[in-house]
Amino acid sequence: MKNPPFTYHRPTTVDEALALLAEFGDDGKVLAGGQSLLPVMALRLGSPEHIIDIGSIDELATITVGDGVTIGAMVRHAEAEKSADIASQAPLIAAAMPYVGHRAIRSRGTVVGSIAHADGAAEMPAVCLATGATMSIASADGTREVAAADFFQGFFTTALEANELLTAVHFPAWSPTAGGSVVEIARRHGDYAMCGLACSIDVPNGTITEAALSFFSVAGQPIRVAEAEQALIGKPATESSFADAATVVAEHLDPTGDIHATANYRRQLATVLTRRGLAEAASRIGVPA
Ligand SMILES: Cc1cc2nc3c(=O)[nH]c(=O)nc-3n(C[C@H](O)[C@H](O)[C@H](O)COP(=O)(O)OP(=O)(O)OC[C@H]3O[C@@H](n4cnc5c(N)ncnc54)[C@H](O)[C@@H]3O)c2cc1C
């Protein structure tokens, strides 16, 4: 299906983009890689009158290292996938990349676009929640920072206002004694997962001091299971600790059911992924689970 008619704008600076967003408000939409927005428009699920294409704003296409890594709004998935800085500073992003659609989609789609789109089945929002990422948001009125835990607010819903641009996302420094993984179960490789997990454990002296279990495709937004994370603290990174955490996940995770999977099936997948993901995270830091 063809896209509905719209007026196309191609600013070359952030200030120009913010002025356009302020002018058009709810009638305007940011276009980054277009891999989600254009299908939405073609399916008539949205028909913005003004498209503000940020693809020519060079200052947004940067990866900056400093107390972690900051990814600008026009960094495409494929660049993130190849970046040695992201692999070392934010390894969960690198781990998630092979699951984000297919190569052609990753060559156009952006990391930050995926976060702004906030699909509860997508990998990147769950990675943000697991790592405690911070969103840098700008509008004509100024700038603000929002923690990932406050940013994702429900089904395709975020803290972003219509006149705001998500300029970058900062991922905090990764502990050298931490291991992480992204695991998921999908019907075909490249499909959105029926259930997925972005997880990490920090094991400085043989026992786990920090844990993050961030599930995706279980609700309208990514969900951390604090009870299961807590159950891992002070334990050795062993299969038995991971199995105990999986039991706690089954008790506390309340997934939604839909045409792709029932709630019970998703809960079962989440327990399998907890054991699998934590074992993979441990293996990344040379801890035999
Ligand atoms: C066949 C197919 C399979 C896919 N499979 C997966 C998958 O398995 N996992 C996955 O995570 N994704 C998947 N995707 C989506 C893909 O990752 C998209 O690239 C991504 O979700 C959106 O990034 P984008 O740059 O293309 O954003 P766009 O499509 O340009 O924008 C998406 C939305 O975010 C808004 N937006 C974008 N950037 C900003 C910004 N900087 N500030 C404010 N708002 C902004 C837009 O206004 C729009 O509402 C798939 C896409 C397709 C077509």
The ligand as a Gaussian input file, in Angstrom:
#p B3LYP/6-31G(d) Opt

LIG

0 1
 C       10.363000      -6.728000       8.732000
 C       10.852000      -5.995000       9.967000
 C       11.320000      -6.740000      11.039000
 C       11.783000      -6.091000      12.189000
 N       12.214000      -6.853000      13.232000
 C       12.633000      -6.231000      14.352000
 C       13.077000      -6.994000      15.476000
 O       13.124000      -8.226000      15.459000
 N       13.469000      -6.307000      16.589000
 C       13.441000      -4.935000      16.641000
 O       13.790000      -4.362000      17.670000
 N       13.037000      -4.196000      15.595000
 C       12.633000      -4.810000      14.465000
 N       12.210000      -4.045000      13.404000
 C       12.168000      -2.572000      13.576000
 C       13.500000      -1.919000      13.285000
 O       14.438000      -2.264000      14.287000
 C       13.349000      -0.381000      13.273000
 O       14.467000       0.122000      12.643000
 C       13.241000       0.323000      14.587000
 O       12.213000      -0.183000      15.365000
 C       12.934000       1.810000      14.412000
 O       14.067000       2.475000      14.015000
 P       14.018000       3.487000      12.792000
 O       15.283000       4.253000      12.832000
 O       13.716000       2.760000      11.537000
 O       12.815000       4.456000      13.217000
 P       11.646000       5.101000      12.353000
 O       10.859000       4.044000      11.679000
 O       12.165000       6.195000      11.507000
 O       10.786000       5.729000      13.553000
 C       10.056000       4.899000      14.440000
 C        9.264000       5.782000      15.423000
 O       10.151000       6.420000      16.330000
 C       10.092000       7.841000      16.190000
 N       11.468000       8.333000      16.255000
 C       12.544000       7.798000      15.613000
 N       13.655000       8.437000      15.989000
 C       13.287000       9.380000      16.861000
 C       13.997000      10.353000      17.633000
 N       15.327000      10.473000      17.532000
 N       13.303000      11.171000      18.455000
 C       11.960000      11.053000      18.560000
 N       11.236000      10.133000      17.896000
 C       11.889000       9.321000      17.054000
 C        9.425000       8.109000      14.842000
 O        8.735000       9.352000      14.832000
 C        8.485000       6.915000      14.752000
 O        7.324000       7.171000      15.483000
 C       11.777000      -4.665000      12.247000
 C       11.333000      -3.911000      11.149000
 C       10.867000      -4.572000      10.020000
 C       10.395000      -3.732000       8.852000

